[in-house]
Amino acid sequence: MPGKLRLGRFSMNWAGILVAVIFALLHAESFFSGPWSLALAQQVYAFVLGVLYAYWLEKSGSVLAPIVGHNLSDLTETLLVVAWALVP
């Protein structure tokens, strides 16, 4: 996909932004299983993380960086949910 998005020193292909939108939309099932505000928040952070993963892929030239990043963000989210459930 031609063209780059440039914001200051940040630069990446528009394809990465498109992939981030798709990544966020793949998390849209949360609109059917929880509060609307939490589902919208998940869409926002899924998009932001999708941009970050696409950026890492573009800069590293390897799928390993976004795979590790995704696994770490899933682990972090799981630990936060468990910690939140343990708070009285």
Steps between C-alpha positions, in 0.01 A plus 500: 500500500668825394553798724624563849347664804740752651454659842821673607773236511241221484452351155331179387315359201126564473461122475598479868219739592253295296616180670462671840138589415435137402673381820271726707189383314594138572455588868148638444330198658543677834210730400272196536640371828560800723435866568516726194756734660741214572455362149577841351809530719612158377458617140718803567782309668478217245545757223793666678665164566432399139685810380786418736518137380494610135775754572714232667444268204600771255810607695623152594407320178394202711169377636674405825482853647120540461441141615698555820334840548151353460575217743639744758199731469263202539693385807491851648126529440438159658708585806316832540161328477602240758644768730181706463288195590705444816449854629227497767 
